Amino acid sequence: MTTVIDQIDRALDMTAAIVEGITRDRLQAPTPCPGWDVRAELNHLVGGMRIFAAELTGTDVGARHEDDWLGGDPYGAFAAAAALDHAAWHGPGALDTTVRLGFGAVPGPMAALIHLTELLVHGADLAVATGREHLVDQAACDQLLATMRGMDFHAFRRPGMFGPEISAPGDAPAHRQLLAFLGRNLPQDQTSRPVA
Protein backbone atom coordinates (compact mmCIF):
# COMPACT_ATOMS: atom_id res chain seq x y z
CA MET A 1 0.00 0.00 0.00
CA THR A 2 1.32 3.42 -0.95
CA THR A 3 1.80 5.73 2.02
CA VAL A 4 1.94 9.51 1.99
CA ILE A 5 5.69 9.23 2.64
CA ASP A 6 6.03 7.14 -0.54
CA GLN A 7 4.06 9.81 -2.37
CA ILE A 8 6.38 12.52 -1.06
CA ASP A 9 9.36 10.48 -2.29
CA ARG A 10 7.83 10.24 -5.78
CA ALA A 11 7.07 13.97 -5.80
CA LEU A 12 10.64 14.77 -4.74
CA ASP A 13 12.02 12.58 -7.54
CA MET A 14 9.69 14.15 -10.11
CA THR A 15 10.49 17.71 -9.10
CA ALA A 16 14.22 17.01 -8.93
CA ALA A 17 14.16 15.78 -12.54
CA ILE A 18 12.31 18.94 -13.59
CA VAL A 19 14.65 21.27 -11.71
CA GLU A 20 17.81 19.58 -13.00
CA GLY A 21 16.90 20.51 -16.57
CA ILE A 22 16.00 24.16 -15.98
CA THR A 23 18.56 26.33 -17.70
CA ARG A 24 19.69 29.56 -16.08
CA ASP A 25 18.11 31.62 -18.85
CA ARG A 26 14.70 30.23 -17.79
CA LEU A 27 14.98 31.36 -14.15
CA GLN A 28 13.21 34.64 -14.98
CA ALA A 29 10.41 32.97 -16.96
CA PRO A 30 6.88 33.48 -15.58
CA THR A 31 5.14 30.55 -13.92
CA PRO A 32 1.44 29.69 -13.54
CA CYS A 33 1.74 30.77 -9.89
CA PRO A 34 0.70 34.46 -9.97
CA GLY A 35 3.52 36.93 -9.41
CA TRP A 36 6.34 34.38 -9.36
CA ASP A 37 8.99 33.68 -11.92
CA VAL A 38 10.82 30.33 -11.99
CA ARG A 39 13.48 31.46 -9.53
CA ALA A 40 10.94 32.82 -7.03
CA GLU A 41 8.87 29.64 -7.14
CA LEU A 42 11.96 27.45 -6.85
CA ASN A 43 13.09 29.56 -3.89
CA HIS A 44 9.68 29.10 -2.22
CA LEU A 45 9.89 25.34 -2.78
CA VAL A 46 13.41 25.08 -1.36
CA GLY A 47 12.46 27.21 1.64
CA GLY A 48 9.44 25.01 2.26
CA MET A 49 11.51 21.83 2.19
CA ARG A 50 14.04 23.31 4.60
CA ILE A 51 11.28 24.49 6.96
CA PHE A 52 9.49 21.12 6.94
CA ALA A 53 12.78 19.31 7.55
CA ALA A 54 13.60 21.60 10.47
CA GLU A 55 10.14 21.16 11.99
CA LEU A 56 10.30 17.38 11.70
CA THR A 57 13.77 17.18 13.23
CA GLY A 58 13.30 19.82 15.92
CA THR A 59 16.03 22.07 14.60
CA ASP A 60 16.18 25.80 13.89
CA VAL A 61 15.90 26.54 10.18
CA GLY A 62 17.59 29.91 10.69
CA ALA A 63 15.64 31.86 8.06
CA ARG A 64 12.14 32.87 6.99
CA HIS A 65 10.24 31.27 4.13
CA GLU A 66 10.48 34.42 2.00
CA ASP A 67 14.27 34.75 2.44
CA ASP A 68 16.71 33.86 -0.35
CA TRP A 69 17.41 30.14 -0.06
CA LEU A 70 19.05 29.72 -3.47
CA GLY A 71 22.04 32.06 -3.37
CA GLY A 72 24.21 31.62 -6.46
CA ASP A 73 23.48 27.90 -6.85
CA PRO A 74 19.76 27.19 -7.21
CA TYR A 75 20.39 23.60 -8.31
CA GLY A 76 22.67 22.79 -5.39
CA ALA A 77 20.25 24.49 -3.00
CA PHE A 78 17.39 22.34 -4.29
CA ALA A 79 19.42 19.12 -4.05
CA ALA A 80 20.54 19.87 -0.49
CA ALA A 81 17.01 20.78 0.64
CA ALA A 82 15.54 17.69 -1.02
CA ALA A 83 18.05 15.45 0.76
CA LEU A 84 17.20 17.02 4.14
CA ASP A 85 13.49 16.78 3.40
CA HIS A 86 13.69 13.12 2.40
CA ALA A 87 15.67 12.22 5.51
CA ALA A 88 13.29 14.12 7.79
CA TRP A 89 10.15 12.41 6.49
CA HIS A 90 11.86 9.04 6.89
CA GLY A 91 12.85 9.80 10.46
CA PRO A 92 11.22 7.94 13.34
CA GLY A 93 7.77 9.24 14.23
CA ALA A 94 7.59 11.81 11.42
CA LEU A 95 3.84 11.34 11.07
CA ASP A 96 3.33 11.39 14.84
CA THR A 97 4.66 14.90 15.31
CA THR A 98 2.92 18.27 15.15
CA VAL A 99 4.26 20.61 12.50
CA ARG A 100 4.08 24.38 12.91
CA LEU A 101 3.29 26.13 9.65
CA GLY A 102 2.64 29.78 8.83
CA PHE A 103 -1.09 29.41 9.49
CA GLY A 104 -0.80 27.26 12.63
CA ALA A 105 0.13 23.84 13.97
CA VAL A 106 -1.09 20.73 12.14
CA PRO A 107 -0.76 17.01 12.89
CA GLY A 108 1.86 15.03 10.99
CA PRO A 109 -0.46 13.32 8.48
CA MET A 110 -2.05 16.63 7.46
CA ALA A 111 1.38 18.27 7.28
CA ALA A 112 2.52 15.45 4.98
CA LEU A 113 -0.46 16.00 2.68
CA ILE A 114 0.20 19.75 2.61
CA HIS A 115 3.85 19.12 1.80
CA LEU A 116 2.97 16.62 -0.91
CA THR A 117 0.71 19.27 -2.43
CA GLU A 118 3.52 21.83 -2.36
CA LEU A 119 5.94 19.47 -4.07
CA LEU A 120 3.58 18.27 -6.80
CA VAL A 121 1.94 21.60 -7.54
CA HIS A 122 5.11 23.69 -7.59
CA GLY A 123 6.87 20.94 -9.54
CA ALA A 124 4.07 21.00 -12.12
CA ASP A 125 4.19 24.82 -12.20
CA LEU A 126 7.93 24.69 -12.94
CA ALA A 127 7.39 22.05 -15.61
CA VAL A 128 4.76 24.18 -17.37
CA ALA A 129 6.96 27.28 -17.14
CA THR A 130 10.04 25.58 -18.58
CA GLY A 131 8.57 23.22 -21.16
CA ARG A 132 9.27 20.06 -19.16
CA GLU A 133 5.71 18.78 -18.73
CA HIS A 134 6.69 15.34 -20.02
CA LEU A 135 8.44 14.78 -16.66
CA VAL A 136 5.34 15.32 -14.53
CA ASP A 137 4.03 12.25 -12.68
CA GLN A 138 0.49 12.16 -14.05
CA ALA A 139 -0.68 9.36 -11.75
CA ALA A 140 0.50 11.26 -8.67
CA CYS A 141 -1.26 14.44 -9.83
CA ASP A 142 -4.45 12.51 -10.57
CA GLN A 143 -4.37 10.91 -7.11
CA LEU A 144 -3.82 14.25 -5.38
CA LEU A 145 -6.62 15.87 -7.36
CA ALA A 146 -8.99 13.06 -6.34
CA THR A 147 -7.99 13.58 -2.69
CA MET A 148 -8.63 17.32 -2.92
CA ARG A 149 -12.00 16.85 -4.59
CA GLY A 150 -12.96 14.47 -1.78
CA MET A 151 -12.35 17.00 1.00
CA ASP A 152 -13.72 20.39 1.97
CA PHE A 153 -11.22 22.46 0.03
CA HIS A 154 -12.97 25.82 0.38
CA ALA A 155 -10.89 26.83 3.41
CA PHE A 156 -7.72 26.73 1.31
CA ARG A 157 -9.11 29.01 -1.40
CA ARG A 158 -7.88 32.30 -0.03
CA PRO A 159 -5.25 34.87 -1.07
CA GLY A 160 -1.74 33.50 -0.82
CA MET A 161 -2.87 29.90 -1.10
CA PHE A 162 -5.20 28.83 -3.92
CA GLY A 163 -7.63 30.76 -6.08
CA PRO A 164 -11.04 29.79 -7.48
CA GLU A 165 -11.17 26.69 -9.64
CA ILE A 166 -10.70 27.23 -13.38
CA SER A 167 -12.38 24.77 -15.73
CA ALA A 168 -10.05 22.59 -17.77
CA PRO A 169 -10.79 20.41 -20.80
CA GLY A 170 -11.74 16.87 -19.86
CA ASP A 171 -8.87 15.52 -21.94
CA ALA A 172 -6.27 17.78 -20.33
CA PRO A 173 -3.43 15.86 -18.63
CA ALA A 174 -3.80 15.31 -14.90
CA HIS A 175 -1.26 17.96 -13.91
CA ARG A 176 -3.11 20.64 -15.87
CA GLN A 177 -6.41 19.59 -14.34
CA LEU A 178 -4.79 19.78 -10.89
CA LEU A 179 -3.37 23.24 -11.57
CA ALA A 180 -6.71 24.46 -12.92
CA PHE A 181 -8.50 23.10 -9.84
CA LEU A 182 -6.13 25.19 -7.73
CA GLY A 183 -6.85 28.33 -9.73
CA ARG A 184 -3.72 28.44 -11.85
CA ASN A 185 -4.18 30.64 -14.91
CA LEU A 186 -2.89 28.39 -17.68
CA PRO A 187 -2.76 29.37 -21.38
CA GLN A 188 -6.22 29.84 -22.89
CA ASP A 189 -5.84 26.92 -25.27
CA GLN A 190 -5.53 24.60 -22.27
CA THR A 191 -8.11 26.06 -19.88
CA SER A 192 -11.29 28.02 -20.24
CA ARG A 193 -13.34 30.11 -17.83
CA PRO A 194 -13.63 30.18 -14.02
CA VAL A 195 -15.97 27.59 -12.55
CA ALA A 196 -19.09 29.21 -11.06
Buried (B, 14 or more C-beta within 10 A) or exposed (E): EEEBBEBBBBBBBBBBBBBEBBEEEBBEBEBBBEEBBBBBBBBBBBBBBBBBBBBBBEEEBEEEBEEEBBEEEBBEBBBBBBBBBBEBBEEEEBBEBEBEBEEEEBEBEBBBBBBBBBBBBBBBBBBBBBEBBEBBBBEBBBBBBEBBEEEEBEEBEEEEEBBEBBBBEEEBBBBBBBBBBBBBBBEEEBBEEEEE
